[in-house]
Amino acid sequence: MKRFLKFAVITTILLVALVMTAYMYWNREQQIDFTSKLPIELTHCGRTITPSNDEYTQLKTWLNSHQFGWKNAGPVTYATKIEYLAKNISINVLSFAVVVNYKTEDGNWNQMIHNKNVTELSKQCVKK
């Protein structure tokens, strides 16, 4: 009985350590250069924007200056506030974060979130 109890305690400790390690790995902050994933054209506020548009430049500048601090967002769906769309990427600007969904080279989709300093992107769309 003593052996079984000792085995159960050690197994429980190892299992807890494994789960915590996996969680810490999943929830770590990552450095991602989303500027390299931006296509030439994005749909924003119902119109197409390119690198010659201020909105595109502003988004690219923000992404370039916020390469560190991205975390896996997991299987969460966020309500859209302001969105930039293309075939292989969607960027959703919320009042508290930026969420990027992008297609990886192996064809899977990843969702990352950045919770800091979104004020310069959180303006409402202006219809022209």
Short mmCIF file of the C-alpha atoms (twelve columns), coordinates in Angstrom:
data_MODEL
# 
_entry.id   MODEL 
# 
loop_
_atom_site.group_PDB 
_atom_site.id 
_atom_site.type_symbol 
_atom_site.label_atom_id 
_atom_site.label_alt_id 
_atom_site.label_comp_id 
_atom_site.label_asym_id 
_atom_site.label_seq_id 
_atom_site.Cartn_x 
_atom_site.Cartn_y 
_atom_site.Cartn_z 
_atom_site.pdbx_PDB_model_num 
ATOM 1   C CA . MET A 1   0.000   0.000  0.000   1 
ATOM 2   C CA . LYS A 2   2.873   2.348  0.843   1 
ATOM 3   C CA . ARG A 3   4.440   1.665  -2.555  1 
ATOM 4   C CA . PHE A 4   1.190   2.384  -4.345  1 
ATOM 5   C CA . LEU A 5   0.708   5.649  -2.462  1 
ATOM 6   C CA . LYS A 6   4.274   6.725  -3.224  1 
ATOM 7   C CA . PHE A 7   3.771   5.838  -6.904  1 
ATOM 8   C CA . ALA A 8   0.457   7.774  -7.014  1 
ATOM 9   C CA . VAL A 9   2.031   10.891 -5.452  1 
ATOM 10  C CA . ILE A 10  5.016   10.866 -7.816  1 
ATOM 11  C CA . THR A 11  2.769   10.259 -10.835 1 
ATOM 12  C CA . THR A 12  0.478   13.124 -9.798  1 
ATOM 13  C CA . ILE A 13  3.407   15.502 -9.326  1 
ATOM 14  C CA . LEU A 14  4.860   14.586 -12.729 1 
ATOM 15  C CA . LEU A 15  1.470   14.970 -14.406 1 
ATOM 16  C CA . VAL A 16  0.914   18.399 -12.851 1 
ATOM 17  C CA . ALA A 17  4.427   19.481 -13.901 1 
ATOM 18  C CA . LEU A 18  3.788   18.276 -17.454 1 
ATOM 19  C CA . VAL A 19  0.457   20.099 -17.705 1 
ATOM 20  C CA . MET A 20  1.951   23.323 -16.307 1 
ATOM 21  C CA . THR A 21  4.903   23.122 -18.704 1 
ATOM 22  C CA . ALA A 22  2.563   22.618 -21.670 1 
ATOM 23  C CA . TYR A 23  0.382   25.550 -20.562 1 
ATOM 24  C CA . MET A 24  3.383   27.848 -20.095 1 
ATOM 25  C CA . TYR A 25  4.682   26.889 -23.545 1 
ATOM 26  C CA . TRP A 26  1.294   27.472 -25.177 1 
ATOM 27  C CA . ASN A 27  0.759   30.796 -23.389 1 
ATOM 28  C CA . ARG A 28  4.265   32.228 -23.941 1 
ATOM 29  C CA . GLU A 29  4.817   35.556 -25.648 1 
ATOM 30  C CA . GLN A 30  6.200   35.144 -29.150 1 
ATOM 31  C CA . GLN A 31  7.941   37.333 -31.680 1 
ATOM 32  C CA . ILE A 32  6.198   37.270 -35.064 1 
ATOM 33  C CA . ASP A 33  6.847   39.524 -38.048 1 
ATOM 34  C CA . PHE A 34  3.370   39.873 -39.526 1 
ATOM 35  C CA . THR A 35  4.609   42.528 -41.963 1 
ATOM 36  C CA . SER A 36  6.149   39.713 -43.996 1 
ATOM 37  C CA . LYS A 37  2.727   38.025 -44.174 1 
ATOM 38  C CA . LEU A 38  0.851   41.122 -45.392 1 
ATOM 39  C CA . PRO A 39  -0.367  40.787 -48.975 1 
ATOM 40  C CA . ILE A 40  -0.222  43.629 -51.509 1 
ATOM 41  C CA . GLU A 41  -3.980  44.227 -51.119 1 
ATOM 42  C CA . LEU A 42  -6.276  44.122 -48.105 1 
ATOM 43  C CA . THR A 43  -9.984  44.772 -47.788 1 
ATOM 44  C CA . HIS A 44  -10.638 47.378 -45.105 1 
ATOM 45  C CA . CYS A 45  -13.890 49.259 -44.418 1 
ATOM 46  C CA . GLY A 46  -15.462 47.816 -47.553 1 
ATOM 47  C CA . ARG A 47  -12.719 48.937 -49.935 1 
ATOM 48  C CA . THR A 48  -9.377  47.659 -51.164 1 
ATOM 49  C CA . ILE A 49  -6.263  49.223 -49.680 1 
ATOM 50  C CA . THR A 50  -2.668  48.888 -50.906 1 
ATOM 51  C CA . PRO A 51  0.737   50.073 -49.644 1 
ATOM 52  C CA . SER A 52  -0.054  53.502 -51.125 1 
ATOM 53  C CA . ASN A 53  -2.978  53.991 -48.684 1 
ATOM 54  C CA . ASP A 54  -2.520  55.578 -45.257 1 
ATOM 55  C CA . GLU A 55  -4.525  52.794 -43.565 1 
ATOM 56  C CA . TYR A 56  -2.224  50.117 -45.017 1 
ATOM 57  C CA . THR A 57  0.890   52.053 -44.018 1 
ATOM 58  C CA . GLN A 58  -0.453  52.618 -40.509 1 
ATOM 59  C CA . LEU A 59  -1.255  48.907 -40.088 1 
ATOM 60  C CA . LYS A 60  2.149   47.839 -41.403 1 
ATOM 61  C CA . THR A 61  3.937   50.318 -39.131 1 
ATOM 62  C CA . TRP A 62  1.967   49.069 -36.114 1 
ATOM 63  C CA . LEU A 63  2.703   45.418 -36.927 1 
ATOM 64  C CA . ASN A 64  6.389   46.208 -37.456 1 
ATOM 65  C CA . SER A 65  6.718   47.981 -34.102 1 
ATOM 66  C CA . HIS A 66  4.758   45.268 -32.244 1 
ATOM 67  C CA . GLN A 67  6.539   42.096 -33.332 1 
ATOM 68  C CA . PHE A 68  6.999   40.848 -29.764 1 
ATOM 69  C CA . GLY A 69  4.179   40.075 -27.341 1 
ATOM 70  C CA . TRP A 70  1.944   37.806 -29.441 1 
ATOM 71  C CA . LYS A 71  0.212   34.920 -27.704 1 
ATOM 72  C CA . ASN A 72  -1.837  32.002 -28.964 1 
ATOM 73  C CA . ALA A 73  -5.476  33.003 -28.791 1 
ATOM 74  C CA . GLY A 74  -6.819  29.468 -28.749 1 
ATOM 75  C CA . PRO A 75  -10.261 28.493 -29.962 1 
ATOM 76  C CA . VAL A 76  -11.867 31.838 -29.112 1 
ATOM 77  C CA . THR A 77  -13.968 33.881 -31.525 1 
ATOM 78  C CA . TYR A 78  -13.764 37.647 -31.162 1 
ATOM 79  C CA . ALA A 79  -16.477 40.073 -32.263 1 
ATOM 80  C CA . THR A 80  -15.186 42.170 -35.120 1 
ATOM 81  C CA . LYS A 81  -14.674 45.888 -34.616 1 
ATOM 82  C CA . ILE A 82  -12.299 46.892 -37.421 1 
ATOM 83  C CA . GLU A 83  -11.078 44.289 -39.863 1 
ATOM 84  C CA . TYR A 84  -8.401  43.963 -42.507 1 
ATOM 85  C CA . LEU A 85  -9.008  40.959 -44.778 1 
ATOM 86  C CA . ALA A 86  -7.122  39.021 -47.430 1 
ATOM 87  C CA . LYS A 87  -7.122  35.431 -48.644 1 
ATOM 88  C CA . ASN A 88  -4.550  34.108 -46.158 1 
ATOM 89  C CA . ILE A 89  -4.812  36.607 -43.294 1 
ATOM 90  C CA . SER A 90  -7.411  38.511 -41.303 1 
ATOM 91  C CA . ILE A 91  -6.546  41.203 -38.788 1 
ATOM 92  C CA . ASN A 92  -9.222  42.151 -36.288 1 
ATOM 93  C CA . VAL A 93  -8.657  45.337 -34.301 1 
ATOM 94  C CA . LEU A 94  -10.603 45.369 -31.048 1 
ATOM 95  C CA . SER A 95  -10.695 48.110 -28.438 1 
ATOM 96  C CA . PHE A 96  -8.304  46.109 -26.227 1 
ATOM 97  C CA . ALA A 97  -6.273  43.940 -28.625 1 
ATOM 98  C CA . VAL A 98  -5.328  42.988 -32.165 1 
ATOM 99  C CA . VAL A 99  -6.192  39.449 -33.286 1 
ATOM 100 C CA . VAL A 100 -4.461  37.998 -36.343 1 
ATOM 101 C CA . ASN A 101 -5.682  34.836 -38.047 1 
ATOM 102 C CA . TYR A 102 -3.243  33.622 -40.662 1 
ATOM 103 C CA . LYS A 103 -2.711  30.567 -42.824 1 
ATOM 104 C CA . THR A 104 0.571   28.749 -42.239 1 
ATOM 105 C CA . GLU A 105 2.728   27.134 -44.924 1 
ATOM 106 C CA . ASP A 106 1.232   23.736 -44.098 1 
ATOM 107 C CA . GLY A 107 -2.310  25.053 -44.738 1 
ATOM 108 C CA . ASN A 108 -3.437  25.315 -41.106 1 
ATOM 109 C CA . TRP A 109 -4.817  28.491 -39.554 1 
ATOM 110 C CA . ASN A 110 -3.283  30.068 -36.441 1 
ATOM 111 C CA . GLN A 111 -4.847  32.759 -34.278 1 
ATOM 112 C CA . MET A 112 -2.606  35.120 -32.329 1 
ATOM 113 C CA . ILE A 113 -3.502  38.028 -30.055 1 
ATOM 114 C CA . HIS A 114 -1.587  41.123 -28.943 1 
ATOM 115 C CA . ASN A 115 -3.097  42.950 -25.965 1 
ATOM 116 C CA . LYS A 116 -1.003  46.089 -25.919 1 
ATOM 117 C CA . ASN A 117 -1.188  49.575 -27.390 1 
ATOM 118 C CA . VAL A 118 -3.938  49.343 -29.996 1 
ATOM 119 C CA . THR A 119 -5.037  52.975 -29.823 1 
ATOM 120 C CA . GLU A 120 -3.511  54.011 -33.150 1 
ATOM 121 C CA . LEU A 121 -5.458  51.258 -34.952 1 
ATOM 122 C CA . SER A 122 -8.748  51.372 -33.070 1 
ATOM 123 C CA . LYS A 123 -10.370 54.129 -35.119 1 
ATOM 124 C CA . GLN A 124 -13.762 53.469 -36.668 1 
ATOM 125 C CA . CYS A 125 -14.028 52.990 -40.411 1 
ATOM 126 C CA . VAL A 126 -14.870 56.140 -42.284 1 
ATOM 127 C CA . LYS A 127 -17.042 55.527 -45.342 1 
ATOM 128 C CA . LYS A 128 -15.952 57.539 -48.361 1 
# 
